[in-house]
Each structure stands twice: as structure tokens, then as C-alpha cells.
Amino acid sequence: MASKLTHSIALVAVAALLLTSFQSTGSAMASTQPYQAVIHGSGCGDPIKISALDQKGQVTSQRTLVRGKPGFQLSAKAVSTDDTQLLFTSYDCTNKNHTLYRQYFGRRPVAQPLMTLPVGWWMEGVAWDIARGTPAVLIRDPDFNYQLQALLGGGWTTLWAGNRASFGGKFPDDLESRSGYEYLIVGDDLGGAWSMWRLSTSGSFSGFLSESLTGPGEINSIADGFSDRVNAYVGPDGTWICDWSASGTIQEAITQGKCATVPGGAGYYGVTILGEQDKEWLVLNHLLGPSSQTEFECIGKNFLSCGSPVVGKRETSRLDGNDFVYMYIGESRRFLKKPFNRLGSSRI
């Protein structure tokens, strides 16, 4: 996931080699070290789990990473670029406040609190700042003022600040970090229209926010995944898979071949995982009923671009939760420092 772009290019190359091997070995990896997983939370009082998945999108094994307590909702948010740290939040369902935690993967992990917000404040998005190699949070206060902060030098530093007017009257919902000191933010106006903004935070200048992509209805999140070359925008009014460069209106992007609509894609959270024969799956948590997985392929892709996403078959998925975070584990323990079956859990 160097910068995330460099990391993504390296992983795509590794994945291409793995895919060739996996096509001949079938499901042999299911009984050994898995190479990809999804981390996901659930309702109040439920734990955060990590589920290993094969190329068919099937869960092959599962472990608990964080054990919560009654009245607290745990949500997985991001994995560090070197795949050694998990960022997750705890939401007090009674007192209505958020706490951000960091946890290293291992046999006896400890959840370290990094930030606790007052009642009435909100963590609109949490990401791993790829360029700076540190946690980052988009915070909203009760008056709808926003700050993007990164953990630098042992303390929280504001990278950008704005208010609701900065977003054209819309409300931000999710945050994603990209290479080159850039962030993506999605939000909507609670029913009529949604937008995706690009936020540049490089250099000594204040952050620059610009609207890049727009669509109808509500939006909830940007699906986490293996590569920077594709973005999946997930909302209760629809989901779209897009090349990273898609801009303008979503309909214009579809006409240009930069985006594809996901049939039956209404949902809250999503994640893209590697599939068979150089294809991928988009797993979606839906408003009603079980999660689904939709196969898609990037036609005309290269290391930097998806080209034109083309949607394929749809199936039921066993993954569920209130957030999905992708993790590339690697073959023969190459990336994950601890074998999957030895991952322990913390308790908060």
C-alpha cells in the first residue's frame, strides 16, 4: 500500500506472480499462511475481527484482534503502510464520544489510545497518512468546523482547517490518504447530492481543497483496498467503481468509461480484494440483508490506472461489519510479522 503509490506498484507486481502460482495450486493457500485479509468491526459490544480470504472471496479463517465491552462500538479504520499497525476507533454508545487507538499486530497486542474527543465532537474519518507515515484524523466540532490532524513528533498537528462552507454546504463522511500528501474526502447534503474532494497538504502552504467528482443522493465511504488505481464510492443510494482519475459528474465519468455502476450496490461500507485471473471483488455491506461481493475487472489497466472498470457477477459474502479495512499479508510471512494463526487480541 516508500509512498503508497510505490508500495502499490510493488504489491501489484508481487500479486501478479502470486496469481500465476495460485491458479495452479487452487485453494492450497487456505491451509497455510493466507495472503490477504479484511479487518472489520460490528455492533456495540462486539469485537474487531480479521478474516483471511482466498481469491474467490471466501473466508478461510478468522481471528479476533480487539475485544470490546458492552456499550462500546469498535470500528476498524486503517492499516499502516508497513502492515504492522492497526488504527481503530471506540464509540461510547451511551456517552456519545470517540476514542482513536493504535495496535501493533502480534501475539499479545496492547491497544494504545491516541486521541479522545469531547462529547459532541466527531471523527469523520481516520486514515494512515502514507506520505508522513503516521495516523491522521478528520475532526468535526459541534459547530461544524473541521480539522485534519496528523500525529507528528509525538503530538497532533493541524494540516488543514475549514468549515461546512468549505464543502459547499455538504457534510464529510470519510477520509482516505493517497501518496503525494493528498487525501480524498467524500460527503453529501443528506439526500440530494454527494461529492468527492481532493485535499493537498504538501509543503509549507495551507491545505488546498477542491471538489473533483459529484453524484446524486447520499454517500457514506470510500472502499479500502489493495491498490490506489481504483476507488469505489459506497452509499445508501448507490455504489460506483472508478479509476482514480475520474472527475466531473459520475454520469460523465461513466460515459467516459472511467466509472461503472454496481448493480444492487446500495450500502454503507466496502472493500476491494484480489480475485482470480487478474480480477478483483468489491465486497459491500448492505442496508438490508447479507453482504455481497461483485466481481470487476480493470480493462486497459497499468500500474497507475484502472482504465475502464467492468462489473461482472455478483455473489453473497460472509463478511459483515461497520467498516472494512484491507490488509495484504503476503506469502510465507513476508509482510505480516506474525503468522496469521498466532495473531492475538487486546481488550479495551
C-alpha positions as CSV (number, residue, x, y, z in Angstrom):
1,M,0.0,0.0,0.0
2,A,8.2,4.3,0.2
3,S,4.8,6.3,-0.7
4,K,1.6,4.3,-1.1
5,L,1.9,4.6,-4.9
6,T,5.4,2.9,-4.8
7,H,4.1,0.4,-2.4
8,S,1.0,-0.3,-4.5
9,I,3.2,-0.8,-7.6
10,A,5.4,-3.3,-5.8
11,L,2.5,-5.2,-4.4
12,V,0.8,-5.3,-7.8
13,A,3.9,-6.9,-9.2
14,V,4.1,-9.4,-6.3
15,A,0.4,-10.1,-6.7
16,A,0.8,-10.9,-10.4
17,L,3.4,-13.5,-9.5
18,L,1.2,-14.9,-6.8
19,L,-1.8,-15.1,-9.1
20,T,0.1,-17.3,-11.5
21,S,1.1,-19.6,-8.7
22,F,-2.4,-19.7,-7.1
23,Q,-4.0,-20.7,-10.4
24,S,-2.0,-23.9,-10.4
25,T,-2.3,-24.6,-6.7
26,G,-6.0,-23.9,-6.3
27,S,-7.1,-23.5,-2.7
28,A,-3.9,-24.8,-1.2
29,M,-3.2,-21.4,0.5
30,A,-6.4,-21.9,2.6
31,S,-4.4,-24.4,4.8
32,T,-1.2,-22.3,5.0
33,Q,-0.4,-18.7,5.6
34,P,-3.1,-16.5,3.9
35,Y,-2.0,-13.7,1.7
36,Q,-4.9,-11.2,2.1
37,A,-7.4,-10.4,4.8
38,V,-10.1,-7.9,5.8
39,I,-10.4,-6.4,9.3
40,H,-13.9,-5.5,10.4
41,G,-15.9,-4.4,13.5
42,S,-19.6,-4.7,14.2
43,G,-22.2,-3.5,16.7
44,C,-21.9,-2.2,20.3
45,G,-20.1,-4.7,22.5
46,D,-18.8,-6.8,19.5
47,P,-15.1,-7.4,18.8
48,I,-12.9,-6.4,15.8
49,K,-12.1,-9.5,13.7
50,I,-9.7,-10.2,10.9
51,S,-10.9,-12.6,8.2
52,A,-8.5,-14.3,5.8
53,L,-9.9,-14.5,2.2
54,D,-9.0,-16.5,-0.9
55,Q,-9.2,-15.4,-4.5
56,K,-12.9,-16.5,-4.6
57,G,-13.7,-14.1,-1.8
58,Q,-14.4,-16.9,0.6
59,V,-13.4,-16.6,4.3
60,T,-10.9,-19.3,5.0
61,S,-10.1,-18.4,8.7
62,Q,-10.9,-15.8,11.2
63,R,-9.4,-14.4,14.4
64,T,-10.3,-11.7,17.0
65,L,-8.0,-8.6,17.2
66,V,-9.8,-6.4,19.7
67,R,-12.2,-7.4,22.4
68,G,-14.6,-4.7,23.4
69,K,-17.0,-4.2,26.3
70,P,-20.8,-3.7,26.4
71,G,-21.9,-0.3,25.2
72,F,-18.9,0.4,23.0
73,Q,-18.8,0.1,19.2
74,L,-15.4,-0.8,17.7
75,S,-14.6,0.2,14.1
76,A,-11.5,-0.8,12.1
77,K,-10.1,2.3,10.2
78,A,-6.7,1.7,8.6
79,V,-3.6,-0.4,8.5
80,S,-0.1,1.2,8.4
81,T,1.9,1.2,5.1
82,D,4.3,-1.5,6.6
83,D,1.3,-3.7,7.7
84,T,2.4,-3.7,11.3
85,Q,-0.2,-1.3,12.9
86,L,-4.0,-1.2,13.1
87,L,-5.9,2.0,13.7
88,F,-9.4,1.6,15.1
89,T,-12.0,3.7,17.0
90,S,-14.2,3.1,20.0
91,Y,-17.5,4.9,20.2
92,D,-19.2,5.1,23.6
93,C,-22.8,4.3,22.6
94,T,-24.1,5.9,25.9
95,N,-21.9,9.0,26.3
96,K,-21.6,9.5,22.5
97,N,-17.8,10.2,22.2
98,H,-15.0,8.7,20.2
99,T,-11.5,7.4,21.0
100,L,-8.8,6.5,18.5
101,Y,-6.5,3.6,19.2
102,R,-3.3,2.2,17.7
103,Q,-2.5,-1.5,18.0
104,Y,0.5,-3.5,16.7
105,F,-0.1,-6.9,15.3
106,G,1.3,-9.7,17.5
107,R,0.6,-12.4,20.0
108,R,-0.1,-10.1,22.9
109,P,-1.0,-6.7,21.5
110,V,-1.9,-3.7,23.5
111,A,-4.4,-1.0,22.3
112,Q,-2.8,2.4,22.8
113,P,-5.2,5.4,23.0
114,L,-4.1,8.2,20.7
115,M,-7.0,10.7,20.9
116,T,-10.3,11.1,22.8
117,L,-12.8,13.6,21.6
118,P,-15.3,15.5,23.9
119,V,-18.9,14.7,23.7
120,G,-20.5,16.4,20.6
121,W,-17.3,16.1,18.6
122,W,-17.0,13.6,15.8
123,M,-14.3,11.6,13.9
124,E,-15.5,11.9,10.4
125,G,-12.6,9.9,9.0
126,V,-9.4,8.1,10.1
127,A,-6.6,7.2,7.8
128,W,-2.9,6.3,7.7
129,D,-1.0,9.3,6.3
130,I,1.0,7.4,3.6
131,A,3.5,10.2,2.9
132,R,4.2,11.0,6.5
133,G,3.8,7.5,7.9
134,T,1.5,8.4,10.7
135,P,-2.2,8.4,11.8
136,A,-4.4,11.2,10.6
137,V,-8.0,12.2,11.6
138,L,-10.6,14.5,10.2
139,I,-12.4,16.0,13.2
140,R,-15.7,17.9,13.4
141,D,-16.7,20.1,16.3
142,P,-20.4,20.8,17.4
143,D,-20.4,24.0,15.2
144,F,-19.3,22.0,12.1
145,N,-15.8,23.3,12.0
146,Y,-13.4,20.8,10.6
147,Q,-9.7,20.0,11.2
148,L,-7.4,17.4,9.5
149,Q,-4.8,16.5,12.1
150,A,-1.7,14.2,11.8
151,L,0.3,12.7,14.7
152,L,3.7,14.3,14.2
153,G,6.6,14.5,16.6
154,G,4.6,12.9,19.4
155,G,1.7,15.4,19.1
156,W,-1.2,16.2,16.9
157,T,-0.6,18.8,14.2
158,T,-3.3,20.5,12.1
159,L,-2.7,20.1,8.4
160,W,-5.9,21.8,7.2
161,A,-8.9,23.6,8.8
162,G,-12.2,24.6,7.4
163,N,-16.0,24.6,7.9
164,R,-19.1,23.4,6.3
165,A,-18.9,26.2,3.7
166,S,-15.5,24.7,2.6
167,F,-17.5,21.7,1.5
168,G,-20.2,23.7,-0.3
169,G,-22.7,23.0,2.5
170,K,-22.2,19.3,2.4
171,F,-21.2,17.1,5.4
172,P,-17.9,15.0,5.1
173,D,-18.3,11.2,5.8
174,D,-15.0,9.5,5.1
175,L,-11.3,10.2,4.6
176,E,-8.7,8.3,2.6
177,S,-4.9,9.0,2.3
178,R,-3.1,8.8,-1.0
179,S,0.6,9.2,-2.0
180,G,1.9,12.6,-2.7
181,Y,0.5,14.2,0.5
182,E,-3.0,14.0,-0.9
183,Y,-6.3,13.0,0.8
184,L,-9.7,12.1,-0.6
185,I,-12.8,13.1,1.3
186,V,-16.4,12.2,0.5
187,G,-19.6,13.8,1.8
188,D,-23.2,14.7,1.0
189,D,-26.0,17.1,1.8
190,L,-28.2,14.4,3.4
191,G,-30.1,13.3,0.3
192,G,-29.7,15.4,-2.8
193,A,-26.1,15.2,-3.9
194,W,-22.7,13.9,-2.9
195,S,-19.1,15.0,-3.7
196,M,-15.6,13.7,-3.6
197,W,-12.9,16.3,-2.7
198,R,-9.1,16.2,-3.1
199,L,-7.2,17.8,-0.3
200,S,-3.5,18.6,-0.9
201,T,-1.4,19.1,2.3
202,S,2.2,19.2,1.0
203,G,4.8,21.8,1.6
204,S,4.7,24.8,3.9
205,F,1.4,26.1,2.4
206,S,-2.0,25.5,4.0
207,G,-4.0,22.6,2.6
208,F,-5.9,23.1,-0.7
209,L,-9.4,21.6,-1.0
210,S,-11.0,21.1,-4.5
211,E,-14.2,19.3,-5.5
212,S,-13.4,16.6,-8.0
213,L,-16.4,14.2,-8.5
214,T,-20.1,14.6,-7.9
215,G,-23.2,12.4,-7.9
216,P,-26.8,12.1,-6.9
217,G,-28.1,11.0,-3.4
218,E,-26.0,10.2,-0.4
219,I,-22.5,8.7,0.0
220,N,-21.0,7.0,3.0
221,S,-17.5,5.8,2.4
222,I,-14.6,5.2,0.0
223,A,-13.9,1.4,0.0
224,D,-10.5,0.4,1.3
225,G,-8.5,-1.9,-1.0
226,F,-5.3,-3.3,-2.4
227,S,-4.4,-0.6,-5.0
228,D,-4.5,3.2,-5.5
229,R,-5.6,2.9,-9.1
230,V,-9.3,2.3,-8.3
231,N,-11.7,3.9,-6.0
232,A,-15.1,2.6,-5.0
233,Y,-17.6,5.1,-3.7
234,V,-20.2,3.5,-1.5
235,G,-23.6,5.0,-0.4
236,P,-27.2,4.1,0.5
237,D,-28.2,5.5,-2.9
238,G,-25.7,3.5,-4.9
239,T,-22.1,2.4,-5.4
240,W,-19.6,3.2,-8.2
241,I,-16.2,1.7,-9.1
242,C,-14.0,4.3,-10.7
243,D,-10.5,4.8,-12.0
244,W,-8.6,7.1,-9.6
245,S,-8.6,9.9,-12.2
246,A,-12.4,10.1,-12.6
247,S,-13.7,13.7,-12.3
248,G,-16.8,15.8,-13.2
249,T,-20.2,14.2,-12.6
250,I,-20.5,10.5,-12.0
251,Q,-22.6,10.2,-15.2
252,E,-19.9,11.9,-17.3
253,A,-17.3,9.5,-15.8
254,I,-19.5,6.5,-16.7
255,T,-19.9,7.8,-20.3
256,Q,-16.1,8.2,-20.5
257,G,-15.5,4.7,-19.2
258,K,-13.9,5.9,-16.0
259,C,-16.6,4.6,-13.7
260,A,-19.1,1.7,-13.6
261,T,-22.3,1.4,-11.6
262,V,-22.5,-1.6,-9.2
263,P,-26.0,-3.2,-9.6
264,G,-27.7,-3.5,-6.2
265,G,-24.9,-1.5,-4.7
266,A,-26.7,0.4,-2.1
267,G,-24.7,0.1,1.2
268,Y,-22.6,1.7,3.8
269,Y,-19.1,0.1,3.7
270,G,-17.0,-1.7,1.1
271,V,-13.6,-3.2,0.5
272,T,-11.8,-4.5,-2.7
273,I,-9.9,-7.7,-2.6
274,L,-7.8,-9.6,-5.2
275,G,-9.6,-12.3,-7.2
276,E,-8.8,-14.9,-9.8
277,Q,-7.4,-14.3,-13.3
278,D,-6.3,-10.7,-12.5
279,K,-9.8,-9.7,-11.4
280,E,-11.0,-8.2,-8.1
281,W,-14.0,-8.4,-5.8
282,L,-15.9,-5.5,-4.3
283,V,-17.4,-6.6,-1.0
284,L,-20.3,-4.5,0.2
285,N,-22.2,-4.3,3.5
286,H,-25.8,-3.6,2.6
287,L,-28.6,-1.7,4.3
288,L,-30.7,-4.8,4.4
289,G,-29.8,-8.5,4.1
290,P,-26.3,-10.1,3.8
291,S,-23.2,-8.6,2.4
292,S,-22.5,-9.1,-1.3
293,Q,-19.3,-9.4,-3.5
294,T,-19.3,-8.2,-7.0
295,E,-16.5,-9.2,-9.4
296,F,-14.9,-6.5,-11.6
297,E,-12.0,-6.1,-14.0
298,C,-9.9,-3.1,-15.0
299,I,-9.8,-3.1,-18.8
300,G,-6.7,-1.3,-20.2
301,K,-5.1,-1.0,-16.8
302,N,-1.5,-0.3,-16.0
303,F,0.4,0.1,-12.7
304,L,-1.1,3.6,-12.3
305,S,-4.6,3.3,-13.7
306,C,-7.6,1.0,-13.7
307,G,-8.5,2.2,-17.2
308,S,-12.2,1.2,-17.6
309,P,-13.7,-0.8,-14.8
310,V,-16.2,-3.5,-16.0
311,V,-18.6,-5.1,-13.5
312,G,-19.2,-8.9,-13.6
313,K,-21.0,-11.5,-11.5
314,R,-22.4,-10.9,-8.0
315,E,-22.5,-13.3,-5.1
316,T,-23.2,-13.4,-1.4
317,S,-20.4,-12.7,1.0
318,R,-19.8,-13.9,4.6
319,L,-18.1,-10.6,5.6
320,D,-20.1,-8.2,7.6
321,G,-19.4,-5.2,9.9
322,N,-19.5,-1.5,10.3
323,D,-16.2,-0.8,8.5
324,F,-13.9,-2.8,6.3
325,V,-10.1,-2.5,6.1
326,Y,-7.9,-4.4,3.6
327,M,-4.7,-6.0,4.6
328,Y,-2.1,-7.6,2.3
329,I,-0.5,-10.3,4.5
330,G,2.0,-11.7,1.9
331,E,3.2,-15.2,1.2
332,S,5.5,-17.1,3.6
333,R,5.1,-14.4,6.3
334,R,6.9,-11.9,4.0
335,F,4.8,-8.9,5.1
336,L,3.0,-9.8,8.3
337,K,5.5,-10.0,11.1
338,K,3.4,-12.7,12.9
339,P,1.8,-15.8,11.3
340,F,-2.0,-15.3,10.9
341,N,-2.8,-18.2,13.3
342,R,-0.7,-16.5,16.0
343,L,-2.4,-13.1,16.0
344,G,-3.6,-12.2,19.5
345,S,-6.2,-9.8,20.7
346,S,-6.2,-6.8,23.0
347,R,-9.0,-5.7,25.3
348,I,-10.2,-2.2,25.9
